[in-house]
Amino acid sequence: MKRILVSFPEGVFDMIRGLKGELGESDSEVVRNIVIAYLSEQGFFSKMSIRGIAGQNRGNRNEEKQKRT
C-alpha cells in the first residue's frame, strides 16, 4: 500500500471528520473509502481491468515487496 500526503481546506476536513463512523474509523480510512467509491462510480475500475492496468499494477507491487525484503 502506498502513502500520500494530501491537504484539504478546513471545511472539507470538517466534512471528512463528520463521516467518521460511517465510512471508516480514521481520517485516512474515510478519505480512502471516498476515493475508492468515486473511482468505482465513475467506472475507472472496469476501464482499468479492460485495459489490463489492474494486473500490471499488481505486478509492480509484488516487485516492490521483493525489493524491500
N, CA, C and O atoms as CSV, one atom per row, in Angstrom:
chain,resi,resn,atom,element,x,y,z
A,1,MET,N,N,0.857,-1.172,0.000
A,1,MET,CA,C,0.000,0.000,0.000
A,1,MET,C,C,0.903,1.235,0.000
A,1,MET,O,O,1.890,1.288,0.733
A,2,LYS,N,N,0.568,2.200,-0.804
A,2,LYS,CA,C,1.310,3.456,-0.891
A,2,LYS,C,C,0.698,4.493,0.026
A,2,LYS,O,O,-0.501,4.456,0.301
A,3,ARG,N,N,1.509,5.412,0.499
A,3,ARG,CA,C,1.024,6.525,1.307
A,3,ARG,C,C,1.233,7.817,0.532
A,3,ARG,O,O,2.242,7.990,-0.152
A,4,ILE,N,N,0.266,8.722,0.650
A,4,ILE,CA,C,0.399,10.029,0.021
A,4,ILE,C,C,-0.040,11.092,1.028
A,4,ILE,O,O,-0.834,10.829,1.932
A,5,LEU,N,N,0.487,12.271,0.852
A,5,LEU,CA,C,0.120,13.397,1.695
A,5,LEU,C,C,-0.850,14.274,0.910
A,5,LEU,O,O,-0.554,14.676,-0.216
A,6,VAL,N,N,-1.993,14.569,1.493
A,6,VAL,CA,C,-2.964,15.444,0.844
A,6,VAL,C,C,-3.346,16.565,1.808
A,6,VAL,O,O,-3.291,16.401,3.026
A,7,SER,N,N,-3.726,17.686,1.250
A,7,SER,CA,C,-4.181,18.828,2.042
A,7,SER,C,C,-5.618,19.139,1.661
A,7,SER,O,O,-5.984,19.086,0.487
A,8,PHE,N,N,-6.429,19.464,2.657
A,8,PHE,CA,C,-7.821,19.810,2.439
A,8,PHE,C,C,-8.117,21.153,3.075
A,8,PHE,O,O,-7.566,21.485,4.125
A,9,PRO,N,N,-8.993,21.932,2.437
A,9,PRO,CA,C,-9.482,23.143,3.107
A,9,PRO,C,C,-10.203,22.738,4.395
A,9,PRO,O,O,-10.704,21.619,4.510
A,10,GLU,N,N,-10.248,23.634,5.335
A,10,GLU,CA,C,-10.831,23.346,6.647
A,10,GLU,C,C,-12.251,22.784,6.549
A,10,GLU,O,O,-12.597,21.848,7.270
A,11,GLY,N,N,-13.071,23.346,5.667
A,11,GLY,CA,C,-14.453,22.890,5.523
A,11,GLY,C,C,-14.546,21.453,5.038
A,11,GLY,O,O,-15.384,20.687,5.515
A,12,VAL,N,N,-13.693,21.085,4.097
A,12,VAL,CA,C,-13.681,19.707,3.584
A,12,VAL,C,C,-13.211,18.759,4.681
A,12,VAL,O,O,-13.758,17.669,4.850
A,13,PHE,N,N,-12.183,19.188,5.428
A,13,PHE,CA,C,-11.687,18.350,6.518
A,13,PHE,C,C,-12.774,18.132,7.578
A,13,PHE,O,O,-12.897,17.039,8.130
A,14,ASP,N,N,-13.549,19.162,7.852
A,14,ASP,CA,C,-14.656,19.020,8.804
A,14,ASP,C,C,-15.679,18.004,8.303
A,14,ASP,O,O,-16.226,17.234,9.093
A,15,MET,N,N,-15.943,17.996,6.987
A,15,MET,CA,C,-16.870,17.026,6.411
A,15,MET,C,C,-16.315,15.611,6.555
A,15,MET,O,O,-17.052,14.678,6.873
A,16,ILE,N,N,-15.017,15.457,6.320
A,16,ILE,CA,C,-14.372,14.148,6.461
A,16,ILE,C,C,-14.504,13.661,7.902
A,16,ILE,O,O,-14.845,12.505,8.151
A,17,ARG,N,N,-14.233,14.549,8.833
A,17,ARG,CA,C,-14.371,14.192,10.250
A,17,ARG,C,C,-15.809,13.795,10.573
A,17,ARG,O,O,-16.036,12.896,11.383
A,18,GLY,N,N,-16.772,14.452,9.954
A,18,GLY,CA,C,-18.171,14.138,10.190
A,18,GLY,C,C,-18.583,12.781,9.647
A,18,GLY,O,O,-19.596,12.222,10.067
A,19,LEU,N,N,-17.803,12.250,8.715
A,19,LEU,CA,C,-18.112,10.944,8.119
A,19,LEU,C,C,-17.465,9.781,8.866
A,19,LEU,O,O,-17.680,8.618,8.524
A,20,LYS,N,N,-16.675,10.098,9.884
A,20,LYS,CA,C,-16.077,9.034,10.693
A,20,LYS,C,C,-17.190,8.213,11.319
A,20,LYS,O,O,-18.187,8.749,11.801
A,21,GLY,N,N,-17.004,6.927,11.301
A,21,GLY,CA,C,-18.028,6.033,11.825
A,21,GLY,C,C,-18.950,5.520,10.731
A,21,GLY,O,O,-19.473,4.409,10.823
A,22,GLU,N,N,-19.151,6.332,9.694
A,22,GLU,CA,C,-19.982,5.911,8.559
A,22,GLU,C,C,-19.136,5.292,7.457
A,22,GLU,O,O,-19.474,4.238,6.918
A,23,LEU,N,N,-18.024,5.962,7.126
A,23,LEU,CA,C,-17.168,5.494,6.032
A,23,LEU,C,C,-15.829,4.970,6.509
A,23,LEU,O,O,-15.007,4.557,5.691
A,24,GLY,N,N,-15.593,4.977,7.783
A,24,GLY,CA,C,-14.335,4.487,8.320
A,24,GLY,C,C,-14.128,4.975,9.733
A,24,GLY,O,O,-14.878,5.816,10.230
A,25,GLU,N,N,-13.106,4.443,10.376
A,25,GLU,CA,C,-12.835,4.793,11.771
A,25,GLU,C,C,-11.756,5.856,11.926
A,25,GLU,O,O,-11.627,6.450,12.997
A,26,SER,N,N,-10.981,6.105,10.878
A,26,SER,CA,C,-9.927,7.127,10.938
A,26,SER,C,C,-10.078,8.075,9.750
A,26,SER,O,O,-10.786,7.776,8.788
A,27,ASP,N,N,-9.404,9.218,9.830
A,27,ASP,CA,C,-9.444,10.179,8.721
A,27,ASP,C,C,-8.961,9.523,7.428
A,27,ASP,O,O,-9.587,9.669,6.377
A,28,SER,N,N,-7.850,8.804,7.513
A,28,SER,CA,C,-7.290,8.192,6.304
A,28,SER,C,C,-8.217,7.125,5.730
A,28,SER,O,O,-8.324,6.987,4.511
A,29,GLU,N,N,-8.879,6.379,6.590
A,29,GLU,CA,C,-9.813,5.357,6.119
A,29,GLU,C,C,-11.014,6.002,5.423
A,29,GLU,O,O,-11.491,5.492,4.409
A,30,VAL,N,N,-11.499,7.106,5.956
A,30,VAL,CA,C,-12.621,7.817,5.343
A,30,VAL,C,C,-12.220,8.336,3.965
A,30,VAL,O,O,-12.959,8.157,2.997
A,31,VAL,N,N,-11.051,8.981,3.871
A,31,VAL,CA,C,-10.590,9.524,2.585
A,31,VAL,C,C,-10.380,8.393,1.588
A,31,VAL,O,O,-10.785,8.512,0.432
A,32,ARG,N,N,-9.754,7.300,2.012
A,32,ARG,CA,C,-9.533,6.151,1.134
A,32,ARG,C,C,-10.856,5.629,0.587
A,32,ARG,O,O,-10.970,5.359,-0.608
A,33,ASN,N,N,-11.848,5.485,1.449
A,33,ASN,CA,C,-13.140,4.961,1.010
A,33,ASN,C,C,-13.872,5.933,0.099
A,33,ASN,O,O,-14.579,5.504,-0.813
A,34,ILE,N,N,-13.719,7.228,0.326
A,34,ILE,CA,C,-14.317,8.223,-0.574
A,34,ILE,C,C,-13.696,8.112,-1.967
A,34,ILE,O,O,-14.413,8.118,-2.968
A,35,VAL,N,N,-12.376,8.010,-2.034
A,35,VAL,CA,C,-11.688,7.913,-3.326
A,35,VAL,C,C,-12.079,6.630,-4.043
A,35,VAL,O,O,-12.358,6.654,-5.242
A,36,ILE,N,N,-12.105,5.509,-3.329
A,36,ILE,CA,C,-12.477,4.234,-3.941
A,36,ILE,C,C,-13.922,4.284,-4.443
A,36,ILE,O,O,-14.210,3.806,-5.541
A,37,ALA,N,N,-14.823,4.852,-3.658
A,37,ALA,CA,C,-16.224,4.962,-4.079
A,37,ALA,C,C,-16.350,5.833,-5.325
A,37,ALA,O,O,-17.092,5.495,-6.247
A,38,TYR,N,N,-15.630,6.951,-5.357
A,38,TYR,CA,C,-15.679,7.848,-6.517
A,38,TYR,C,C,-15.167,7.133,-7.770
A,38,TYR,O,O,-15.815,7.167,-8.816
A,39,LEU,N,N,-14.004,6.488,-7.658
A,39,LEU,CA,C,-13.437,5.796,-8.821
A,39,LEU,C,C,-14.357,4.684,-9.302
A,39,LEU,O,O,-14.499,4.467,-10.505
A,40,SER,N,N,-14.975,3.991,-8.376
A,40,SER,CA,C,-15.903,2.929,-8.736
A,40,SER,C,C,-17.131,3.486,-9.452
A,40,SER,O,O,-17.548,2.958,-10.482
A,41,GLU,N,N,-17.707,4.554,-8.903
A,41,GLU,CA,C,-18.887,5.167,-9.522
A,41,GLU,C,C,-18.597,5.696,-10.916
A,41,GLU,O,O,-19.469,5.671,-11.785
A,42,GLN,N,N,-17.379,6.175,-11.135
A,42,GLN,CA,C,-17.008,6.721,-12.437
A,42,GLN,C,C,-16.603,5.635,-13.436
A,42,GLN,O,O,-16.358,5.928,-14.606
A,43,GLY,N,N,-16.535,4.394,-12.981
A,43,GLY,CA,C,-16.221,3.283,-13.870
A,43,GLY,C,C,-14.744,3.075,-14.124
A,43,GLY,O,O,-14.384,2.356,-15.057
A,44,PHE,N,N,-13.879,3.675,-13.331
A,44,PHE,CA,C,-12.450,3.555,-13.569
A,44,PHE,C,C,-11.940,2.132,-13.352
A,44,PHE,O,O,-11.032,1.694,-14.058
A,45,PHE,N,N,-12.507,1.402,-12.388
A,45,PHE,CA,C,-12.033,0.054,-12.126
A,45,PHE,C,C,-12.325,-0.868,-13.298
A,45,PHE,O,O,-11.483,-1.692,-13.655
A,46,SER,N,N,-13.484,-0.748,-13.895
A,46,SER,CA,C,-13.794,-1.596,-15.041
A,46,SER,C,C,-12.949,-1.198,-16.245
A,46,SER,O,O,-12.533,-2.062,-17.017
A,47,LYS,N,N,-12.690,0.094,-16.417
A,47,LYS,CA,C,-11.836,0.543,-17.517
A,47,LYS,C,C,-10.415,0.018,-17.339
A,47,LYS,O,O,-9.773,-0.391,-18.306
A,48,MET,N,N,-9.929,0.032,-16.101
A,48,MET,CA,C,-8.574,-0.450,-15.832
A,48,MET,C,C,-8.467,-1.938,-16.119
A,48,MET,O,O,-7.480,-2.381,-16.707
A,49,SER,N,N,-9.465,-2.720,-15.714
A,49,SER,CA,C,-9.392,-4.161,-15.935
A,49,SER,C,C,-9.501,-4.488,-17.416
A,49,SER,O,O,-8.887,-5.448,-17.882
A,50,ILE,N,N,-10.266,-3.711,-18.160
A,50,ILE,CA,C,-10.381,-3.930,-19.609
A,50,ILE,C,C,-9.027,-3.701,-20.280
A,50,ILE,O,O,-8.634,-4.451,-21.173
A,51,ARG,N,N,-8.315,-2.655,-19.841
A,51,ARG,CA,C,-7.009,-2.341,-20.424
A,51,ARG,C,C,-5.891,-3.212,-19.858
A,51,ARG,O,O,-4.778,-3.211,-20.384
A,52,GLY,N,N,-6.179,-3.951,-18.795
A,52,GLY,CA,C,-5.151,-4.776,-18.184
A,52,GLY,C,C,-4.265,-4.019,-17.210
A,52,GLY,O,O,-3.243,-4.540,-16.764
A,53,ILE,N,N,-4.649,-2.797,-16.878
A,53,ILE,CA,C,-3.825,-1.969,-15.996
A,53,ILE,C,C,-3.816,-2.520,-14.580
A,53,ILE,O,O,-2.782,-2.485,-13.913
A,54,ALA,N,N,-4.932,-3.019,-14.118
A,54,ALA,CA,C,-5.013,-3.510,-12.740
A,54,ALA,C,C,-4.000,-4.622,-12.515
A,54,ALA,O,O,-3.326,-4.644,-11.485
A,55,GLY,N,N,-3.884,-5.535,-13.453
A,55,GLY,CA,C,-2.915,-6.613,-13.326
A,55,GLY,C,C,-1.486,-6.115,-13.364
A,55,GLY,O,O,-0.625,-6.644,-12.662
A,56,GLN,N,N,-1.223,-5.091,-14.185
A,56,GLN,CA,C,0.123,-4.529,-14.259
A,56,GLN,C,C,0.503,-3.892,-12.939
A,56,GLN,O,O,1.627,-4.071,-12.469
A,57,ASN,N,N,-0.412,-3.151,-12.330
A,57,ASN,CA,C,-0.131,-2.520,-11.049
A,57,ASN,C,C,0.137,-3.561,-9.979
A,57,ASN,O,O,1.015,-3.373,-9.137
A,58,ARG,N,N,-0.598,-4.641,-10.000
A,58,ARG,CA,C,-0.411,-5.706,-9.015
A,58,ARG,C,C,0.997,-6.274,-9.155
A,58,ARG,O,O,1.654,-6.554,-8.153
A,59,GLY,N,N,1.463,-6.444,-10.385
A,59,GLY,CA,C,2.813,-6.954,-10.611
A,59,GLY,C,C,3.865,-5.999,-10.081
A,59,GLY,O,O,4.854,-6.438,-9.494
A,60,ASN,N,N,3.673,-4.701,-10.275
A,60,ASN,CA,C,4.619,-3.714,-9.771
A,60,ASN,C,C,4.697,-3.757,-8.254
A,60,ASN,O,O,5.780,-3.605,-7.688
A,61,ARG,N,N,3.564,-3.961,-7.584
A,61,ARG,CA,C,3.549,-4.027,-6.129
A,61,ARG,C,C,4.343,-5.226,-5.644
A,61,ARG,O,O,5.068,-5.135,-4.654
A,62,ASN,N,N,4.210,-6.348,-6.337
A,62,ASN,CA,C,4.955,-7.543,-5.940
A,62,ASN,C,C,6.448,-7.325,-6.089
A,62,ASN,O,O,7.227,-7.779,-5.252
A,63,GLU,N,N,6.859,-6.630,-7.152
A,63,GLU,CA,C,8.276,-6.321,-7.354
A,63,GLU,C,C,8.793,-5.420,-6.230
A,63,GLU,O,O,9.900,-5.625,-5.730
A,64,GLU,N,N,7.997,-4.423,-5.832
A,64,GLU,CA,C,8.409,-3.524,-4.763
A,64,GLU,C,C,8.567,-4.274,-3.453
A,64,GLU,O,O,9.501,-4.011,-2.696
A,65,LYS,N,N,7.654,-5.213,-3.177
A,65,LYS,CA,C,7.734,-6.003,-1.934
A,65,LYS,C,C,9.008,-6.825,-1.930
A,65,LYS,O,O,9.669,-6.939,-0.897
A,66,GLN,N,N,9.362,-7.403,-3.079
A,66,GLN,CA,C,10.559,-8.212,-3.149
A,66,GLN,C,C,11.816,-7.368,-2.933
A,66,GLN,O,O,12.779,-7.848,-2.334
A,67,LYS,N,N,11.824,-6.134,-3.406
A,67,LYS,CA,C,12.979,-5.246,-3.226
A,67,LYS,C,C,13.182,-4.905,-1.753
A,67,LYS,O,O,14.318,-4.756,-1.303
A,68,ARG,N,N,12.073,-4.779,-0.988
A,68,ARG,CA,C,12.162,-4.418,0.417
A,68,ARG,C,C,12.694,-5.541,1.283
A,68,ARG,O,O,13.278,-5.295,2.339
A,69,THR,N,N,12.491,-6.785,0.836
A,69,THR,CA,C,12.912,-7.906,1.683
A,69,THR,C,C,14.323,-8.342,1.423
A,69,THR,O,O,14.809,-9.274,2.064
